[in-house]
Amino acid sequence: LKPASAPPPAPAPATGLRPAETPRSAMADAAPPTKVDASPALLVPLALATRGYQQLTQAMAKTKAADKIGEVKGKVEEQYAAKKDVVLAAVGLVLILYGAQFKNLLLCTQVVLAFLYDRVKGAIADSISDVQVAVEKLKADAPAAPEPAPDAPEPANKHAKKREAKKTSAVSNGHRAEGMKEEAEAAKKVLKVLDQGKLSAAATEVLAALMACVLLIHGGIAQKVAISISLVGLVVDKVDAILDFPGYESMEAWTRLIVRVGLHAVALPLAIVATPLALAMNAAALGAKLATDHGCRVAEAQGRLKEADEFLASKKALLTACGLCGFGTLWQLWSWAAGSGLPWYVQLPLLPAWLLEVFLGLL
């Protein structure tokens, strides 16, 4: 009789693993990747930033540059405040005659002031306050000036001098490494004080303003829309002053909105079809507004006008602004048709604005 054979082994339970896979290898595959220690790469930049700031503050303290800059800034602000109306009235006259020659600068300034100035100003102000707090902390953590070490006796022979030089070099290298670590720690404390969110918001707003300017400079529908919006913003108050809606006094906000929409319906097609005309009207309207408003202030200060506010609310001021706007539009259209650029006797006094216009044209 043959002995009974043993039953076949039961199949292994399904684990979802490949034959060559083990639970240990599966766990190794599921583990997060190994991280590389990159902190030494930040040591030198942080230390150099702290050292550079300290050297800059020491140099400014020796030359008293901060006091000189503050003095010059105060004088400029005082002179501008005293002659603000004269300067703005002169800018208005330049815009009436040659505003279209500064197309990029004009449109960028108008768009930024209308839509982005408040946001950019608020974000930058918050960032500056944080930086000032960080600077105060960095000043508090600045190391005191080291006391001069006593002169060591000079070695007797040549070999002793070499050994002493090697020893001094090793000690100085150790102090240098320790100093870099301390400077990096000081920079880390400053960065902890700064609000990264505010700095990012300020950078984002500045980049948004820059991108808006680039879009305007390259033309297209964005430039046409900007011209129409700026033109409507300049003339809507004048149009409201001469329009009346009897029986609709309780709907003044709606009538103003309807007038604004109607002006946009005229200005946008005009900017698309006749861009030079719309641009000349925009520049002339802005120049007429500045020349009229601030010219009246100058006349009042010189005693040639009794009440500037009263004159600006009168019909004469409206007719004056319209006359200046019409003259500037025709003058700039004639210059554009003749192909004439900015005369040299105007270009020299306006050299900074002309250089900025050329720079914007290169973007």
C-alpha positions in Angstrom: 0.0 0.0 0.0 1.3 3.5 -0.9 1.3 6.0 1.9 -1.2 8.9 1.7 0.3 12.0 0.2 0.2 15.3 2.1 -2.4 17.8 1.1 -1.1 20.7 -1.2 -0.2 23.9 0.7 -2.8 26.6 0.8 -2.2 29.6 -1.5 -0.8 32.7 0.2 -3.3 35.4 0.9 -3.4 38.2 -1.6 -1.5 41.3 -0.3 -1.7 43.5 -3.4 2.1 43.4 -3.8 4.1 42.2 -6.7 6.1 39.0 -6.3 9.4 40.7 -5.8 7.9 43.3 -3.4 8.0 43.0 0.3 6.2 45.0 2.9 9.5 46.7 3.9 10.2 47.8 0.3 6.6 49.0 -0.1 7.0 51.2 3.0 10.3 52.5 1.6 8.6 53.6 -1.6 5.8 55.3 0.2 8.1 57.3 2.5 8.7 61.0 1.7 11.9 61.9 -0.2 15.0 62.6 1.7 15.6 66.3 2.3 18.8 68.1 1.6 20.2 70.5 4.3 20.4 73.8 2.4 20.9 76.0 5.5 24.6 76.6 4.8 23.7 78.3 1.5 21.8 81.0 3.5 24.6 81.7 6.0 26.8 83.8 3.7 24.0 85.9 2.1 22.4 86.7 5.5 25.8 87.6 7.0 26.8 89.7 4.0 23.4 91.6 4.2 23.9 92.4 7.9 27.5 93.4 7.3 26.6 95.6 4.4 23.9 97.4 6.3 26.2 98.0 9.2 28.9 99.4 7.0 26.4 101.6 5.1 25.1 103.1 8.4 28.6 103.7 9.6 29.5 105.4 6.4 26.4 107.5 6.4 27.0 108.4 10.1 30.6 109.6 9.3 29.6 111.7 6.3 26.3 112.8 7.8 24.6 111.9 4.5 21.2 111.3 6.2 21.2 114.8 7.7 22.2 116.3 4.3 19.5 114.3 2.5 16.9 115.3 5.0 17.9 119.0 4.7 17.7 118.9 0.9 14.4 117.1 1.0 13.0 119.7 3.4 14.1 122.6 1.2 12.6 120.9 -1.9 9.3 120.3 -0.1 9.2 123.9 1.2 9.9 125.3 -2.3 7.3 123.0 -3.9 4.7 123.9 -1.3 5.4 127.6 -1.9 5.2 127.4 -5.7 2.9 124.4 -6.1 0.3 126.3 -8.0 2.9 127.9 -10.3 4.4 124.6 -11.1 1.1 122.8 -11.8 -0.1 125.7 -13.9 3.1 125.5 -16.0 2.6 121.8 -16.4 -0.9 122.4 -17.6 0.4 124.8 -20.3 2.9 122.2 -21.4 0.2 119.6 -21.7 -2.0 121.9 -23.7 0.8 122.4 -26.3 2.8 119.2 -26.2 1.0 116.7 -24.1 0.6 114.2 -26.9 4.4 114.1 -27.2 4.5 112.4 -23.8 1.9 109.7 -24.6 3.4 106.9 -22.6 4.1 109.0 -19.5 0.7 110.7 -19.6 -1.3 107.5 -19.9 0.7 105.6 -17.3 0.4 108.4 -14.8 -3.4 108.8 -15.4 -4.1 105.0 -15.1 -1.9 104.5 -12.0 -3.4 107.6 -10.2 -7.0 106.5 -11.1 -6.8 102.8 -10.3 -3.7 101.7 -8.5 -2.2 104.7 -6.6 -4.1 104.2 -3.3 -3.4 100.5 -3.3 0.3 100.8 -4.1 0.7 103.7 -1.6 -1.0 101.7 1.2 1.0 98.5 0.6 4.3 100.4 0.4 3.5 102.4 3.6 2.8 99.2 5.5 6.1 97.7 4.3 8.1 100.8 5.2 6.7 100.7 8.7 7.8 97.1 9.1 11.2 97.9 7.7 11.7 100.7 10.1 10.9 98.4 13.0 13.3 95.9 11.7 16.0 98.6 11.3 15.6 99.7 14.9 15.9 96.1 16.0 19.1 95.7 13.9 20.5 98.8 15.5 19.7 97.5 19.0 21.4 94.2 18.2 24.5 95.7 16.6 27.7 94.7 18.4 29.7 97.3 20.3 33.0 98.5 19.0 35.8 96.1 20.1 38.4 97.4 22.4 41.9 97.6 20.9 44.0 94.6 22.0 47.4 95.2 23.7 50.4 94.9 21.5 52.0 91.4 21.7 55.8 91.1 22.0 57.5 90.6 18.7 59.0 87.0 18.2 62.7 86.7 18.4 63.5 84.7 15.3 62.1 84.0 11.8 60.6 80.6 12.6 58.9 81.9 15.7 57.4 84.7 13.5 56.0 82.1 11.0 54.5 80.0 13.9 52.9 83.1 15.4 51.5 84.2 12.0 49.9 80.7 11.4 48.4 80.9 14.9 47.1 84.4 14.4 45.6 83.3 11.0 43.9 80.3 12.5 42.4 82.4 15.3 41.3 85.1 12.9 39.6 82.5 10.7 37.8 81.1 13.7 36.6 84.6 14.7 35.5 85.2 11.1 33.4 82.1 11.0 31.9 82.9 14.4 31.2 86.5 13.3 29.4 85.3 10.2 27.2 83.1 12.4 26.4 86.0 14.6 25.6 88.3 11.7 23.4 85.6 10.1 21.5 85.3 13.5 21.0 89.0 13.5 19.5 88.9 10.0 17.3 86.0 11.0 15.9 88.1 13.9 15.2 91.0 11.5 13.4 88.7 9.0 11.3 87.4 11.8 10.1 90.9 12.6 9.3 91.7 8.9 5.8 90.7 7.7 6.4 88.6 4.6 2.7 89.1 3.6 3.0 92.9 3.5 6.2 92.8 1.5 4.7 90.4 -1.0 1.6 92.6 -1.2 3.7 95.7 -1.9 5.7 93.8 -4.6 2.5 92.5 -6.2 0.9 96.0 -6.4 4.1 97.5 -7.8 4.3 94.8 -10.4 0.6 95.2 -11.3 1.2 98.9 -11.9 4.2 98.1 -14.0 2.3 95.6 -16.0 -0.6 98.1 -16.6 2.0 100.6 -17.9 3.5 98.0 -20.2 0.1 97.1 -21.6 -0.7 100.7 -22.3 2.7 101.4 -24.0 2.2 98.5 -26.4 -1.1 99.9 -27.7 -4.0 97.8 -28.6 -7.5 97.9 -27.1 -6.1 98.5 -23.6 -4.6 101.8 -24.7 -7.8 102.9 -26.4 -9.8 102.1 -23.2 -7.4 104.0 -21.1 -7.6 107.1 -23.3 -11.4 107.0 -23.3 -11.7 106.5 -19.5 -9.3 109.3 -18.8 -11.0 111.6 -21.3 -14.4 110.9 -19.8 -13.1 111.5 -16.2 -11.8 114.9 -17.3 -15.0 116.2 -19.1 -17.8 114.6 -17.1 -17.9 117.4 -14.5 -18.0 120.1 -17.2 -20.8 118.3 -18.9 -22.8 117.9 -15.7 -22.4 121.7 -15.1 -24.2 122.5 -18.3 -26.9 119.7 -18.3 -30.1 119.9 -16.3 -32.8 117.3 -15.8 -36.0 119.0 -14.4 -38.2 116.6 -12.6 -35.4 114.1 -11.9 -33.8 115.9 -9.0 -34.3 112.8 -6.8 -32.4 110.7 -9.3 -29.3 112.8 -9.5 -27.0 109.8 -9.0 -28.7 107.9 -11.9 -28.6 110.9 -14.2 -24.9 111.3 -13.6 -24.4 107.6 -14.3 -26.4 107.9 -17.6 -24.4 110.9 -18.6 -21.1 109.0 -17.9 -22.3 106.0 -19.9 -23.2 108.2 -22.8 -19.8 109.9 -22.7 -18.1 106.5 -22.7 -20.3 105.4 -25.7 -18.8 108.4 -27.6 -15.2 108.4 -26.3 -14.4 104.7 -26.8 -15.3 104.6 -30.5 -13.5 107.9 -31.0 -10.4 106.5 -29.3 -10.6 103.3 -31.5 -11.2 105.1 -34.8 -9.3 108.3 -34.3 -6.6 107.6 -31.6 -4.5 110.8 -32.3 -7.6 113.0 -31.9 -8.7 111.3 -28.7 -5.1 111.5 -27.3 -4.8 115.2 -28.1 -8.2 115.9 -26.5 -7.1 113.9 -23.4 -3.9 115.8 -23.0 -5.4 119.2 -23.7 -8.3 118.6 -21.3 -5.9 117.7 -18.5 -3.7 120.7 -19.3 -6.7 123.0 -19.4 -7.9 121.7 -16.0 -4.5 122.3 -14.4 -3.9 125.6 -16.0 -7.4 126.9 -15.1 -7.5 125.7 -11.5 -4.0 126.5 -10.4 -3.7 129.6 -12.6 -6.6 131.1 -10.7 -4.8 130.3 -7.4 -1.7 132.1 -8.6 -3.7 135.1 -9.8 -5.5 135.2 -6.3 -2.1 135.1 -4.5 -0.8 138.0 -6.7 -4.0 140.1 -6.0 -5.2 140.0 -9.6 -8.3 137.9 -8.6 -10.5 138.3 -5.6 -11.9 134.8 -5.1 -10.5 131.9 -7.0 -13.2 129.5 -5.9 -15.9 131.9 -7.0 -14.3 132.3 -10.4 -13.9 128.6 -10.9 -17.6 128.1 -10.3 -18.6 130.7 -12.8 -19.3 130.5 -16.5 -16.1 132.3 -17.4 -14.0 129.5 -16.0 -15.9 126.9 -17.9 -15.5 128.9 -21.2 -11.8 129.4 -20.4 -11.2 125.7 -19.9 -13.1 124.8 -23.0 -11.2 127.4 -25.1 -7.8 126.1 -23.8 -8.9 122.5 -24.5 -10.0 123.3 -28.0 -6.9 125.3 -28.8 -4.6 122.6 -27.4 -6.4 119.9 -29.4 -6.1 121.8 -32.7 -2.5 122.7 -32.0 -1.4 119.1 -31.2 -3.4 117.7 -34.2 -1.6 120.1 -36.5 1.8 119.1 -35.0 0.9 115.4 -35.4 -0.2 115.9 -39.1 2.9 117.9 -39.8 5.1 115.2 -38.2 6.9 117.7 -35.9 8.4 116.5 -32.7 9.3 118.3 -29.5 11.2 121.5 -30.1 14.7 121.7 -28.6 13.9 124.8 -26.6 11.1 122.8 -24.9 13.0 119.5 -24.7 15.9 121.1 -22.7 13.7 122.3 -19.7 11.7 119.0 -19.9 14.7 116.7 -20.2 13.9 114.5 -17.2 10.3 113.9 -18.5 11.6 113.3 -22.0 14.2 110.8 -20.8 11.4 109.0 -18.8 9.2 108.9 -21.9 12.1 107.4 -24.0 12.6 104.8 -21.2 9.0 103.8 -21.2 9.0 103.6 -24.9 11.7 100.9 -24.7 9.7 98.6 -22.4 
